[in-house]
């Protein structure tokens, strides 16, 4: 008989305890089935909100924002789950003896896919942020040849012309200028900084798969700049795009666009997509007889090449974009071949060269579909030379950005986190006549985000980032988004957070360059900082067998510092200084969507803006923003989409205007109320589509959009007070051709 001493007995007891605990934990783990639902052809793309139900029961769950799910084996009647997702073929998967499973669904084909696409919810019920989706189907409802024309059937984002000469456009969200909205492509910050004046023209509509409009504070993963929201443009996927897509467009004022996309799969790992775009306008048009061209002339050549690699746990996308654009505006007799000082006619010219590239690479850990590591990098070179009358404005921007993101869970998939590091480099150089502005930014940072999702009715996203700015010190950016589902059809969201950005006052106010106003910087300008708080209420309903949705939201943005562009205090000048007082925006929107009859969808919205800023200590309404706006869109489609028709009407209330000089100070200080109507009809064949449409169908035009047009070099000249259409009615036609 072998005797054991006390130390041996202690080791034995400890070993048995460890084995016992391990057995219990293994049993507990085995009592659950954890997994992930992904796109079968793109394993790196999770399917959010997919239904996973035990076969033969009603007990199941929906996947979280990362495609993950957890089921209890105690609810199972058979060792199989049924997985369904809109736009994908349902599948029944055996999971006997498994504690983890990754399930891939394939997209549906044929007529069913067309029907499903038409029923996509425009307001997402799944995202923790208030997100509105503009689909590829929506993009084809209007003359969509660039990003500026992609929002015509959307109520949340406004697109306005900045002035009556240069042809620049800008977006507005929550009553704030587009510079406060973070614009990203495939969640990579893009088209920012010195690209602001014409950036909406730099992305062709045929490059775009969909657009996500996120109101309020978004994720800290994308940086600290977002204040009013984010517009994320999802570009076409090389692995899913049509092999050939051709879009040709022409309108009644002589503008022509040509677009060609070519996609191919080189093998089961590599695919590529080449997207080509050009637009041309060389006809001088002056319908209001003020001596100025109603639209600037121009030509653009745009090339985008995107690549994708997929193999097991690795997914990588990278792409390159090259753009060349030339623009000419001004008086009808302006000769762009002569220097401005050598002729009596006023004109504007702009030449832009732009190169950019990006890479997104992710690795998903084997056996851990919830855990991944991603690296996102991008670089941009943007250079332009421009003239606004006798003023010369040139600039160059070189940017680089890198983000390393790790994602995993805490315990189970109800608790997810993301953490990472980022680095941003910016090199700006601007020359306005005799003034030179330049700066270099080096900004390393770290961020973290925690997501709680109980897979039933509550999602909480809490994030924060710390950045170390070489010019402005440490920047702390906290953000919080909460989504609560009172029922699957009734959802409430609340969002709050802080935004920080370094303004580019000249690039963001180029409209004032097309005037006699003098640019005066009164002090050293500081970064802009603001807090945004708001929320939304969404209710989906069914009436008379047809679906509808009601969405309302309110957001309040309050600036703790802002670079004020003051055109009130001294007529004939634009004064730039730091905020001294209050500056805020209150935005309210209510929207109703409903299918009136089979095939006829209606969307109506009302928006109210209260946007005020302190100008030299006096709190005034910000110019060029209407307090009231109405929006109505009607869309009709016959079975199988052979015929489609859309009609969009917008009504704009009064807008405050700023005086130009002492002589004009007593003139009209508000705009007029007006409405615009756009319409389009599309006829589809097997591979062809032809469309015919009209913009500004009622032919409404702002009277005398250019103040002092007869003396463009005089003290009263101002082409920046544009509040309505200039060109009048424009009729267009085009065709699309596809080979899948």
C-alpha positions in Angstrom: 0.0 0.0 0.0 1.4 3.3 -1.0 0.9 6.2 1.4 0.7 9.8 0.3 1.9 12.7 2.3 0.0 16.0 2.9 1.6 17.8 0.0 0.6 15.1 -2.4 -3.0 15.2 -1.1 -3.1 18.9 -1.6 -1.9 18.6 -5.2 -4.5 15.9 -5.8 -7.3 18.0 -4.4 -6.2 21.0 -6.5 -6.0 18.9 -9.7 -9.5 17.5 -9.0 -10.9 21.0 -8.4 -9.4 22.3 -11.7 -10.8 19.3 -13.6 -14.2 19.9 -11.9 -14.3 23.6 -12.8 -13.1 22.8 -16.4 -15.8 20.2 -16.7 -18.5 22.6 -15.5 -17.3 25.4 -17.8 -17.2 23.0 -20.7 -20.7 21.8 -20.0 -21.9 25.4 -19.7 -20.1 26.3 -23.0 -21.6 23.2 -24.6 -25.1 24.3 -23.5 -24.8 27.2 -26.0 -24.4 27.4 -29.7 -22.4 30.5 -30.8 -21.8 31.5 -34.3 -21.8 34.0 -37.1 -23.9 34.5 -40.2 -21.9 35.9 -43.2 -22.3 36.4 -47.0 -21.3 33.1 -48.6 -19.4 34.8 -51.4 -17.9 37.4 -49.1 -17.1 35.8 -45.7 -15.7 39.0 -44.4 -19.2 40.6 -44.7 -21.4 39.8 -41.7 -25.2 39.7 -42.2 -26.7 42.0 -39.5 -30.2 41.1 -38.3 -30.4 37.7 -39.8 -32.9 35.4 -38.1 -31.5 32.2 -36.6 -34.2 29.8 -35.2 -34.1 26.2 -33.9 -35.7 23.9 -36.5 -39.3 23.1 -35.6 -39.6 25.9 -33.0 -40.1 29.6 -32.7 -37.2 30.0 -30.4 -34.3 31.9 -31.9 -32.5 35.2 -32.1 -31.2 37.8 -34.6 -27.6 38.4 -35.3 -25.9 41.5 -33.8 -24.1 44.3 -35.6 -21.2 41.9 -36.3 -23.3 39.0 -37.5 -22.9 37.0 -34.3 -25.6 35.0 -32.5 -26.0 32.9 -29.4 -28.6 30.1 -28.9 -29.3 27.8 -26.0 -29.3 24.1 -26.7 -32.1 23.7 -24.1 -34.5 25.3 -26.6 -33.6 22.9 -29.4 -36.0 20.2 -30.6 -33.6 19.1 -33.4 -29.9 19.6 -33.9 -30.5 22.1 -36.7 -31.1 25.8 -37.2 -33.0 27.7 -39.9 -31.3 30.9 -41.0 -33.1 33.6 -43.1 -32.1 37.0 -44.3 -33.8 39.4 -46.8 -32.2 39.1 -50.2 -30.5 35.8 -49.4 -31.6 32.2 -49.9 -32.8 30.6 -46.5 -30.8 27.6 -45.3 -31.2 24.8 -42.8 -27.9 23.9 -41.1 -27.1 20.8 -39.0 -25.1 21.8 -35.9 -25.1 18.5 -34.0 -22.3 18.3 -31.5 -21.1 21.8 -32.3 -20.6 24.7 -29.9 -19.6 27.2 -32.7 -20.7 27.6 -36.3 -20.1 30.0 -39.1 -23.0 30.0 -41.6 -22.8 31.4 -45.0 -25.9 32.4 -47.0 -26.0 32.9 -50.8 -27.8 35.8 -52.4 -31.0 35.1 -54.2 -31.1 35.3 -58.0 -33.6 36.1 -60.6 -36.9 37.9 -60.2 -37.1 37.4 -56.5 -34.0 39.5 -56.0 -35.6 42.4 -57.9 -38.7 42.3 -55.7 -36.8 42.2 -52.5 -34.6 45.1 -53.5 -37.7 47.3 -54.0 -38.7 46.5 -50.4 -35.5 47.5 -48.6 -36.2 49.7 -45.6 -34.9 53.2 -46.2 -34.6 53.8 -42.4 -32.6 51.0 -40.9 -34.2 49.2 -37.9 -31.0 47.5 -37.0 -28.3 50.1 -36.6 -27.7 51.8 -33.2 -27.4 55.2 -34.9 -30.2 56.8 -36.9 -29.4 55.7 -40.4 -31.2 56.3 -43.6 -30.1 54.3 -46.6 -30.1 55.5 -50.2 -30.0 52.3 -52.4 -28.7 51.9 -55.9 -32.4 51.8 -56.9 -32.9 55.3 -55.3 -29.8 56.6 -57.2 -31.5 55.8 -60.5 -34.6 57.8 -59.7 -32.9 61.1 -60.7 -30.2 62.5 -63.0 -27.6 60.9 -60.8 -24.2 61.5 -62.4 -22.3 62.6 -59.4 -22.7 62.7 -55.6 -24.3 66.1 -55.6 -27.3 64.7 -57.5 -27.6 61.6 -55.3 -29.6 63.2 -52.6 -32.5 64.6 -54.8 -35.0 62.0 -53.5 -33.9 62.2 -49.9 -35.2 64.6 -47.2 -32.4 64.4 -44.7 -29.6 66.0 -46.7 -29.9 69.2 -48.7 -27.7 70.2 -51.7 -27.4 73.8 -52.6 -25.4 75.9 -55.1 -22.9 78.1 -53.2 -22.8 80.9 -55.8 -24.1 81.9 -59.2 -20.8 81.7 -61.1 -18.3 79.0 -60.1 -20.7 76.0 -60.1 -19.7 74.8 -56.6 -22.2 72.9 -54.5 -22.4 71.9 -50.8 -24.5 69.7 -48.6 -26.3 70.6 -45.4 -27.3 68.4 -42.5 -29.1 69.4 -39.3 -29.0 73.0 -40.6 -25.2 73.0 -40.7 -22.8 73.4 -43.6 -21.4 70.2 -45.2 -18.0 70.8 -43.6 -19.5 69.6 -40.3 -20.6 66.3 -41.9 -18.0 63.6 -42.1 -17.9 62.3 -45.6 -16.4 58.8 -46.0 -16.1 56.2 -48.8 -16.3 52.6 -47.6 -15.8 54.2 -44.1 -12.5 55.8 -45.1 -12.5 59.6 -44.6 -12.4 61.2 -48.1 -13.1 64.4 -50.0 -12.3 66.8 -47.1 -10.2 69.8 -46.5 -9.3 71.8 -49.6 -11.5 69.5 -51.7 -14.6 71.0 -50.0 -15.8 73.5 -52.7 -16.3 71.0 -55.5 -16.1 67.6 -53.7 -19.6 66.6 -54.5 -18.6 66.5 -58.2 -15.6 64.3 -57.6 -17.6 61.0 -57.1 -19.7 59.7 -59.9 -23.1 58.2 -59.1 -22.2 55.1 -61.1 -19.4 54.4 -58.7 -21.9 54.1 -55.8 -23.6 51.1 -54.5 -25.5 52.8 -51.6 -25.2 55.8 -49.3 -25.7 55.7 -45.5 -26.8 58.9 -43.9 -26.1 58.9 -40.2 -27.5 61.8 -38.1 -25.9 62.9 -34.9 -22.7 61.5 -33.5 -21.3 58.4 -35.2 -18.6 56.0 -34.2 -15.3 57.2 -32.7 -13.6 54.7 -35.0 -13.9 57.1 -37.9 -12.2 60.0 -36.2 -13.1 63.2 -34.2 -14.4 65.4 -37.0 -18.0 64.5 -37.3 -20.3 67.1 -35.7 -23.7 67.0 -37.5 -23.4 63.4 -38.8 -21.8 61.2 -41.3 -22.4 60.4 -45.0 -20.8 57.1 -45.9 -20.7 56.2 -49.5 -20.4 52.5 -50.2 -18.7 51.9 -53.5 -19.5 49.0 -55.8 -18.0 45.7 -54.8 -15.6 44.1 -57.4 -16.9 40.6 -56.4 -20.6 41.5 -56.9 -20.7 44.2 -59.6 -22.0 43.7 -63.1 -19.4 42.6 -65.6 -20.4 45.6 -67.7 -22.4 48.7 -66.7 -22.8 51.6 -69.2 -24.6 54.9 -68.4 -24.9 57.7 -70.9 -26.6 61.1 -70.1 -27.3 64.3 -71.9 -29.5 67.4 -71.1 -31.0 70.4 -72.8 -28.2 72.8 -71.8 -25.5 70.8 -73.4 -24.1 68.7 -70.6 -23.0 65.2 -71.5 -21.9 62.4 -69.2 -20.5 59.0 -70.0 -19.9 56.2 -67.4 -18.5 52.7 -67.9 -17.9 50.1 -65.2 -16.0 46.8 -66.0 -15.7 44.0 -63.4 -14.2 40.6 -63.6 -13.1 37.8 -61.2 -9.6 36.7 -62.0 -10.0 33.5 -59.9 -11.7 32.4 -56.7 -9.6 34.8 -54.7 -9.1 38.0 -56.8 -11.6 40.3 -58.4 -11.3 43.8 -59.8 -13.5 46.7 -60.9 -12.6 49.5 -63.3 -14.9 52.6 -63.2 -14.6 55.4 -65.7 -16.5 58.7 -65.7 -16.4 61.9 -67.7 -18.7 64.9 -67.8 -18.6 67.7 -70.3 -20.3 71.1 -70.6 -19.1 73.5 -73.2 -22.2 75.5 -74.1 -22.6 79.0 -72.7 -26.1 79.6 -71.5 -27.6 82.8 -70.1 -31.3 82.4 -69.8 -31.9 85.3 -67.3 -29.9 87.8 -69.6 -27.7 89.1 -66.8 -24.6 88.7 -69.0 -23.3 85.8 -66.9 -23.3 82.1 -67.7 -26.0 80.3 -65.7 -23.7 77.3 -65.3 -20.0 77.1 -65.3 -18.3 75.3 -68.2 -16.2 72.3 -67.4 -14.7 68.9 -68.2 -13.8 66.1 -65.8 -12.0 62.8 -66.3 -12.3 60.4 -63.4 -10.8 56.9 -63.1 -11.3 54.5 -60.1 -9.8 51.0 -60.0 -10.8 48.8 -57.1 -9.4 45.3 -56.2 -10.5 42.7 -53.8 -8.8 39.6 -52.3 -10.6 36.9 -50.3 -9.0 33.8 -49.0 -10.1 31.9 -45.9 -9.7 34.3 -42.9 -8.2 37.1 -45.0 -10.1 39.9 -46.8 -8.4 42.8 -48.5 -9.6 45.7 -50.6 -7.5 48.4 -52.2 -8.1 51.0 -54.8 -6.8 54.0 -56.7 -8.5 57.1 -57.9 -7.2 59.7 -60.4 -9.1 62.9 -61.3 -8.6 65.9 -63.6 -11.1 68.7 -63.7 -11.3 72.1 -65.4 -14.0 74.7 -64.8 -14.7 78.1 -66.3 -17.5 80.5 -65.2 -18.3 84.2 -65.4 -19.5 86.5 -68.1 -20.6 85.2 -71.5 -17.7 87.0 -73.2 -15.0 86.0 -70.7 -12.0 84.5 -72.4 -10.3 81.9 -70.2 -7.2 82.0 -72.5 -6.4 85.6 -71.4 -5.3 86.8 -68.0 -8.1 88.5 -66.0 -6.2 91.8 -65.9 -6.0 91.9 -69.7 -9.8 91.8 -70.3 -12.9 93.7 -69.2 -15.0 90.6 -68.6 -15.3 88.9 -65.2 -14.5 85.2 -64.9 -13.6 82.3 -62.7 -11.3 79.4 -63.6 -10.3 76.2 -61.7 -8.0 73.4 -62.5 -7.8 70.4 -60.1 -5.5 67.4 -60.1 -6.3 64.7 -57.5 -4.8 61.3 -56.7 -5.9 59.0 -53.8 -5.6 55.4 -52.7 -6.7 53.2 -49.9 -6.3 49.7 -48.4 -8.6 47.8 -46.0 -7.3 44.4 -44.8 -8.9 42.3 -42.1 -8.1 38.9 -40.5 -10.7 36.9 -38.7 -9.3 34.5 -36.1 -10.0 30.8 -36.9 -12.8 29.4 -34.7 -13.5 32.9 -33.4 -15.9 34.6 -35.9 -16.4 37.4 -33.4 -12.7 38.3 -33.2 -10.8 40.1 -36.0 -8.0 42.5 -36.7 -8.2 45.2 -39.3 -5.8 47.7 -40.9 -7.2 50.7 -42.9 -4.9 53.1 -44.7 -5.4 55.9 -47.1 -3.5 58.7 -48.8 -4.5 61.7 -50.9 -2.8 64.4 -53.0 -5.1 67.3 -54.0 -3.8 70.3 -55.9 -5.7 73.2 -57.6 -5.2 76.5 -59.2 -8.1 78.9 -59.4 -9.0 82.5 -60.2 -12.0 84.5 -59.0 -11.9 87.7 -61.0 -8.8 89.5 -59.9 -8.3 87.2 -57.0 -6.0 84.2 -57.3 -6.5 81.2 -55.0 -4.2 78.2 -55.2 -3.8 75.3 -52.8 -2.3 71.9 -52.2 -3.1 69.2 -49.7 -1.3 66.0 -48.9 -3.0 63.7 -46.4 -2.4 60.2 -45.0 -4.4 58.2 -42.4 -3.9 54.8 -40.8 -6.1 52.9 -38.3 -5.5 49.6 -36.6 -8.7 48.0 -35.2 -9.0 45.0 -33.0 -12.5 43.5 -32.3 -13.5 40.8 -29.9 -16.1 39.9 -27.2 -16.2 40.0 -23.4 -17.6 36.7 -22.3 -20.2 36.3 -25.0 -21.4 38.1 -28.1 -23.7 40.4 -26.0 -20.6 42.3 -25.0 -18.4 43.4 -27.9 -15.6 45.9 -28.0 -13.3 47.5 -30.5 -10.0 49.1 -29.7 -7.3 50.6 -31.8 -4.7 53.1 -32.8 -4.8 55.8 -35.4 -2.5 58.3 -37.1 -3.3 61.3 -39.2 -1.0 63.5 -41.2 -2.2 66.7 -43.0 -0.1 69.1 -45.0 -2.0 72.2 -46.1 -0.7 75.1 -48.3 -3.0 77.9 -49.5 -2.2 81.1 -51.4 -5.0 83.8 -51.6 -3.7 86.7 -53.7 -0.8 88.0 -51.5 -1.6 85.9 -48.3 -0.1 82.5 -47.6 -1.8 80.0 -45.2 -0.1 76.8 -44.3 0.0 74.2 -41.6 1.1 70.6 -40.9 -0.8 68.4 -38.6 0.5 65.2 -36.9 -2.2 63.5 -34.9 -1.6 60.1 -33.2 -4.6 58.7 -31.3 -6.1 55.8 -29.5 -9.8 54.8 -29.3 -12.1 52.3 -27.8 -15.7 51.4 -28.2 -18.0 49.0 -26.2 -21.2 47.6 -27.7 -23.8 45.9 -25.6 -26.5 44.1 -27.5 -29.0 41.8 -25.8 -30.2 40.5 -29.2 -33.8 41.5 -28.1 -34.4 45.2 -27.6 -31.4 47.1 -26.3 -28.2 48.2 -28.0 -25.7 50.6 -26.3 -22.6 51.9 -28.1 -20.2 53.8 -25.8 -17.0 55.1 -27.2 -14.2 57.5 -26.6 -10.9 58.5 -28.3 -7.9 60.5 -27.3 -5.8 62.3 -29.9 -2.6 64.2 -29.5 -2.6 67.1 -31.9 0.8 68.7 -32.5 -0.8 72.2 -32.8 -3.7 72.1 -30.4 -2.8 69.6 -27.7 -4.8 66.7 -26.4 -8.3 66.2 -27.8 -10.8 64.0 -25.9 -13.9 62.8 -27.9 -16.6 60.8 -26.1 -19.7 59.5 -27.8 -22.8 57.5 -26.9 -25.6 55.9 -28.9 -28.5 54.0 -27.4 -31.2 52.1 -29.3 -34.2 50.6 -27.6 -36.9 48.6 -29.3 -40.3 48.9 -27.5 -41.4 46.3 -30.1 -40.0 45.1 -33.4 -41.9 47.9 -35.0 -41.3 50.8 -32.6 -37.7 52.0 -32.0 -36.3 54.9 -30.0 -32.7 56.1 -30.4 -30.7 58.6 -28.3 -27.3 60.0 -29.3 -24.8 62.5 -27.8 -21.2 63.3 -28.1 -18.5 65.8 -28.9 -16.8 66.7 -32.2 -13.6 68.6 -33.0 -12.3 69.9 -36.3 -9.7 72.3 -37.7 -11.5 74.7 -40.1 -10.3 75.7 -43.6 -12.0 79.1 -43.7 -11.2 80.0 -47.3 -12.0 76.6 -48.9 -15.2 76.5 -46.9 -16.3 80.0 -48.0 -15.2 80.2 -51.6 -18.7 81.5 -52.5 -17.7 84.8 -50.9 -14.7 85.0 -53.3 -17.2 85.5 -56.1 -18.0 89.0 -54.8 -16.4 92.3 -53.9 -16.2 91.3 -50.2 -12.8 91.5 -48.7 -11.5 88.6 -46.6 -10.3 89.7 -43.2 -8.9 87.4 -40.4 -9.2 89.3 -37.1 -7.3 86.9 -34.9 -5.6 83.6 -34.7 -8.3 81.0 -35.4 -8.8 78.1 -33.0 -10.3 74.6 -33.7 -14.0 74.2 -33.8 -15.6 72.2 -31.0 -19.3 71.3 -30.5 -21.6 69.0 -28.6 -24.5 67.3 -30.3 -27.4 65.7 -28.5 -30.6 64.3 -30.0 -32.7 61.3 -30.8 -35.3 59.8 -33.0 -38.5 57.8 -32.9 -39.3 55.2 -35.6 -42.5 53.3 -36.0 -43.2 50.7 -38.8 -46.8 50.0 -39.4 -49.2 48.1 -41.8 -52.5 49.6 -43.0 -54.8 48.0 -45.5 -52.3 45.3 -46.1 -49.6 47.8 -47.1 -46.4 48.8 -45.2 -45.4 52.2 -44.0 -43.1 54.0 -41.6 -43.1 57.1 -39.5 -39.9 58.7 -38.4 -39.3 61.9 -36.4 -36.1 63.2 -34.9 -34.7 66.3 -33.1 -31.0 67.2 -32.7 -29.4 70.1 -30.9 -25.8 71.2 -31.7 -24.1 73.7 -29.5 -20.6 75.1 -30.3 -18.1 75.8 -27.6 -15.9 77.4 -30.3 -16.5 78.1 -34.0 -14.8 79.9 -36.8 -17.4 82.6 -37.6 -17.6 83.8 -41.2 -19.3 87.1 -40.5 -21.0 88.9 -43.5 -23.3 90.9 -41.2 -21.1 93.2 -39.2 -19.3 95.0 -42.0 -21.1 95.0 -45.4 -18.5 94.5 -48.2 -16.3 92.3 -46.0 -16.1 88.7 -44.6 -14.7 88.8 -41.1 -13.2 85.6 -39.7 -12.9 85.3 -35.9 -13.4 82.9 -33.1 -16.9 82.5 -31.6 -17.6 85.1 -28.8 -21.1 84.2 -27.5 -23.5 81.4 -28.6 -23.8 79.4 -31.7 -26.3 76.6 -32.0 -28.5 74.6 -34.4 -31.9 73.0 -33.6 -33.1 70.6 -36.2 -36.5 68.9 -36.3 -37.7 66.5 -39.0 -40.9 64.3 -39.3 -41.2 61.9 -42.2 -44.0 59.5 -43.3 -43.6 56.7 -45.9 -46.4 54.6 -47.1 -47.4 52.5 -50.1 -50.6 54.2 -51.3 -51.6 51.5 -53.7 -49.7 48.5 -55.1 -46.6 49.8 -56.8 -47.1 53.5 -55.7 -44.9 54.6 -52.8 -45.2 58.0 -51.1 -42.7 59.8 -48.9 -43.5 63.2 -47.2 -41.3 65.1 -44.8 -41.3 68.4 -42.9 -38.2 70.1 -41.5 -37.7 73.0 -39.1 -34.4 74.7 -38.5 -33.4 77.2 -35.9 -29.7 78.0 -36.6 -28.2 81.1 -34.9 -24.7 82.4 -34.4 -23.2 85.4 -32.5 -21.9 88.0 -34.8 -19.8 90.6 -32.9 -21.8 89.7 -29.8 -25.2 89.8 -31.5 -27.1 86.5 -31.8 -28.6 86.4 -35.4 -30.1 83.8 -37.6 -27.5 82.2 -39.9 -28.0 83.3 -43.5 -29.1 81.1 -46.4 -30.9 78.5 -44.2 -34.7 78.2 -44.5 -36.6 77.7 -41.3 -39.3 75.6 -42.9 -39.0 73.0 -45.7 -41.4 70.5 -47.1 -40.5 67.4 -49.2 -42.8 65.0 -51.1 -41.6 62.1 -53.3 -43.9 59.7 -55.2 -42.5 56.6 -56.8 -44.4 54.2 -59.1 -43.3 50.9 -60.6 -45.2 48.3 -62.6 -44.6 44.5 -62.0 -41.1 43.4 -62.7 -40.1 47.1 -62.9 -40.7 47.4 -66.6 -41.9 51.0 -66.1 -40.8 53.3 -63.2 -41.8 56.9 -62.6 -40.8 59.3 -59.8 -41.9 62.8 -58.9 -40.2 64.9 -56.2 -41.4 68.3 -54.9 -39.6 70.5 -52.5 -40.8 73.7 -50.8 -38.4 76.2 -49.3 -39.4 78.9 -46.8 -37.8 82.3 -46.2 -34.1 82.5 -45.8 -32.2 85.4 -44.2 -29.6 87.2 -46.4 -26.6 89.3 -45.6 -26.1 92.8 -47.0 -23.4 93.4 -49.6 -22.6 97.1 -49.0 -23.9 100.2 -47.3 -25.8 101.0 -50.5 -27.6 97.6 -50.6 -28.0 97.2 -46.8 -31.6 98.4 -47.0 -32.6 96.0 -49.8 -34.3 92.7 -49.3 -32.8 90.8 -46.4 -34.8 87.6 -46.9 -35.3 85.3 -49.9 -38.7 84.4 -51.4 -40.7 81.2 -50.8 -40.5 78.8 -53.7 -40.9 75.2 -54.8 -39.2 72.9 -57.2 -40.4 69.8 -59.0 -38.2 67.0 -60.5 -39.5 64.0 -62.4 -38.3 61.0 -64.3 -39.7 58.1 -66.2 -37.7 54.9 -66.9 -38.5 52.0 -69.3 -36.6 48.8 -68.6 -35.8 46.0 -71.1 -33.8 42.8 -70.5 -30.5 44.5 -70.3 -31.3 48.1 -71.4 -33.0 50.9 -69.6 -33.9 54.3 -71.1 -34.9 57.3 -69.0 -36.3 60.7 -69.6 -36.7 63.4 -66.9 -36.9 67.1 -66.1 -35.4 69.1 -63.3 -37.1 72.2 -62.0 -40.2 71.3 -64.0 -42.1 74.5 -63.0 -39.2 76.6 -64.4 -38.8 78.7 -61.2 -35.7 80.9 -61.2 -34.3 83.3 -58.7 -34.7 86.9 -60.0 -31.3 88.6 -60.3 -29.1 86.0 -58.5 -26.1 88.2 -59.1 -26.1 91.6 -57.3 -24.3 94.2 -59.3 -24.0 92.0 -62.4 -23.5 95.0 -64.7 -20.4 96.1 -62.7 -18.6 92.9 -61.6 -15.5 94.8 -60.5 -17.5 97.3 -58.5 -18.1 97.5 -54.8 -21.7 96.1 -54.9 -20.9 92.9 -56.8 -22.0 89.7 -55.1 -22.9 86.3 -56.6 -22.9 84.4 -53.3 -26.5 85.3 -52.3 -28.0 82.3 -54.2 -31.1 80.9 -52.5 -33.0 79.5 -55.5 -32.6 77.8 -58.9 -30.7 79.8 -61.6 -30.9 77.7 -64.8 -34.7 77.1 -64.9 -36.1 73.9 -66.4 -33.6 71.3 -67.6 -34.8 68.3 -69.6 -32.5 65.2 -69.8 -32.4 61.7 -71.2 -30.1 58.7 -70.9 -29.7 55.0 -71.2 -28.2 52.2 -69.1 -26.9 48.9 -70.3 -25.9 45.9 -68.1 -24.3 42.6 -68.5 -24.4 40.6 -65.2 
